[in-house]
Amino acid sequence: MAKVLIVDDAAFMRISIKNMLVKHGYEVVGEAENGRVGVEKYKELVPDIVTMDITMPEMSGLDALKEIVKFNPKAKVIMVSAMGQEAMVRDAIISGAKGFIVKPFKEDGIIPAIKKLG
């Protein structure tokens, strides 16, 4: 199964996503609490898939996405956004995101989105 990096500033969201992914056989190889750490961990761990929150301190998910895509144009990043962030989601897709998940989400929302990427 695919190796996943989870990037979200909320610890409870990282735990929630991790539990759902592990239950479905994915290997969570790392977690990051902001975009800057997410980019560092991406370069270090080279995961198959990244779940990336959009709104985070230090470096936004959008900026982190751009850095990751610059490092690896084939990176598979799924943006995680709250309702009302449609403009940011559009920017993320234009910047190279492979999909998005809207918060609050359930297992039947996140797992199919991840499966689509491998």
C-alpha positions as CSV (number, residue, x, y, z in Angstrom):
1,M,0.0,0.0,0.0
2,A,1.0,3.6,-0.5
3,K,3.1,5.5,2.0
4,V,1.4,8.7,3.2
5,L,2.6,12.0,4.9
6,I,-0.1,13.9,6.8
7,V,0.4,17.7,7.1
8,D,-2.1,19.5,9.4
9,D,-1.6,22.0,12.2
10,A,-4.4,20.3,14.3
11,A,-3.1,17.2,16.1
12,F,-6.6,15.7,16.3
13,M,-6.9,16.0,12.5
14,R,-3.6,14.2,12.0
15,I,-4.7,11.4,14.4
16,S,-8.1,11.1,12.7
17,I,-6.7,10.9,9.2
18,K,-3.9,8.5,10.4
19,N,-6.5,6.2,12.0
20,M,-8.6,6.0,8.9
21,L,-5.6,5.4,6.6
22,V,-4.0,2.7,8.8
23,K,-7.3,0.9,9.1
24,H,-7.4,0.7,5.3
25,G,-3.8,-0.6,5.0
26,Y,-2.0,2.6,4.2
27,E,1.4,3.2,5.9
28,V,1.6,6.7,7.5
29,V,5.4,7.4,7.2
30,G,5.2,10.9,8.8
31,E,3.3,13.8,10.2
32,A,3.9,17.5,10.1
33,E,2.3,20.4,12.0
34,N,2.9,23.1,9.3
35,G,3.8,23.5,5.7
36,R,7.5,24.2,6.3
37,V,7.9,20.9,8.3
38,G,5.7,19.2,5.7
39,V,8.1,20.2,2.9
40,E,11.2,19.0,4.9
41,K,9.5,15.7,5.7
42,Y,8.4,15.2,2.1
43,K,12.1,15.6,0.9
44,E,13.3,13.3,3.7
45,L,10.6,10.6,3.5
46,V,9.5,10.8,-0.2
47,P,6.0,9.5,0.5
48,D,3.7,8.3,-2.3
49,I,0.8,10.6,-1.2
50,V,0.5,13.7,1.0
51,T,-2.6,15.0,2.7
52,M,-2.1,18.8,3.1
53,D,-4.2,21.2,5.1
54,I,-4.6,24.5,3.4
55,T,-4.6,26.9,6.4
56,M,-1.6,26.5,8.7
57,P,0.8,28.7,10.6
58,E,4.4,29.4,9.4
59,M,3.8,28.2,5.8
60,S,0.4,27.6,4.3
61,G,-0.5,24.4,2.6
62,L,-0.7,26.2,-0.7
63,D,2.9,27.4,-0.4
64,A,4.0,24.0,0.8
65,L,2.3,22.4,-2.2
66,K,4.2,24.7,-4.5
67,E,7.6,23.8,-2.9
68,I,6.8,20.1,-3.0
69,V,5.8,20.2,-6.7
70,K,9.0,22.2,-7.4
71,F,11.0,19.4,-5.8
72,N,9.0,16.6,-7.4
73,P,6.6,17.6,-10.3
74,K,4.9,14.2,-10.0
75,A,4.1,14.5,-6.3
76,K,0.6,13.3,-5.3
77,V,-0.8,15.9,-2.9
78,I,-4.4,16.0,-1.8
79,M,-5.5,19.3,-0.2
80,V,-7.7,19.2,2.9
81,S,-9.9,22.3,3.2
82,A,-12.7,23.7,5.3
83,M,-16.0,24.7,3.6
84,G,-15.7,28.2,2.0
85,Q,-12.2,27.8,0.8
86,E,-13.1,27.1,-2.8
87,A,-10.9,29.8,-4.3
88,M,-7.9,28.3,-2.4
89,V,-8.8,24.9,-3.6
90,R,-8.8,26.2,-7.2
91,D,-5.4,27.7,-6.7
92,A,-4.2,24.4,-5.2
93,I,-5.4,22.4,-8.3
94,I,-3.7,24.9,-10.6
95,S,-0.5,24.6,-8.5
96,G,-0.4,20.8,-8.9
97,A,-2.7,19.3,-6.2
98,K,-4.2,16.0,-7.4
99,G,-7.4,16.3,-5.5
100,F,-9.1,17.8,-2.4
101,I,-11.1,16.7,0.6
102,V,-13.5,19.1,2.4
103,K,-13.6,19.2,6.2
104,P,-15.4,17.9,8.1
105,F,-15.0,14.6,6.3
106,K,-15.8,11.0,7.0
107,E,-13.9,7.8,6.1
108,D,-16.0,7.3,3.0
109,G,-14.9,10.7,1.8
110,I,-11.2,10.4,2.4
111,I,-10.4,6.8,1.5
112,P,-11.8,6.9,-2.1
113,A,-9.9,10.2,-2.7
114,I,-6.6,8.5,-1.5
115,K,-7.3,5.3,-3.5
116,K,-7.7,7.3,-6.7
117,L,-4.0,8.3,-6.4
118,G,-2.7,4.9,-5.7
